[in-house]
Amino acid sequence: MKSRTMVYLDPEQLQALKAEARARRISLAELMRRLVKQHLEECQGLPAVPPEAYLRIVALGSSGRPDISDCHDTYLGEALRHEHAG
């Protein structure tokens, strides 16, 4: 159940919010609810990220080597030796 509240805004703020609501084709009230929700999520440390965005991390660290998960210590050792040899 939603509760009604009253907020006092500067005229410039109200005009900017109305313009944003029009651009998104949503009501001013819906825009305000979304902004409050986003703010609360950010304050609570919850990501304001759509679920499909998480799929972008799949294969992010792809090395092209099929055995990297089995031989990661070997590859890491080689990389460190190479880095510190020079």
SULQUISUL-V789981 format. One record per backbone hydrogen bond with DSSP energy under -0.5 kcal/mol. CO is the residue of the C=O (numbers start at 1). NH is the residue of the N-H. If there is no record, write none. Layout:
<<CO | NH> <CO | NH>>
This chain:
<<7 | 9> <10 | 14> <11 | 15> <12 | 16> <13 | 17> <14 | 18> <15 | 19> <16 | 20> <17 | 21> <18 | 22> <19 | 23> <20 | 24> <21 | 25> <21 | 26> <22 | 25> <27 | 31> <28 | 32> <29 | 33> <30 | 34> <31 | 35> <32 | 36> <33 | 37> <34 | 38> <35 | 39> <36 | 40> <37 | 41> <38 | 42> <39 | 43> <40 | 44> <41 | 46> <42 | 45> <47 | 49> <50 | 53> <50 | 54> <51 | 54> <52 | 55> <53 | 56> <54 | 57> <55 | 58> <57 | 60> <59 | 62> <64 | 66> <65 | 68> <67 | 70> <67 | 71> <71 | 75> <72 | 76> <73 | 77> <74 | 78> <75 | 79> <76 | 80> <77 | 81> <78 | 82> <79 | 83> <80 | 84> <81 | 85> <82 | 86>>
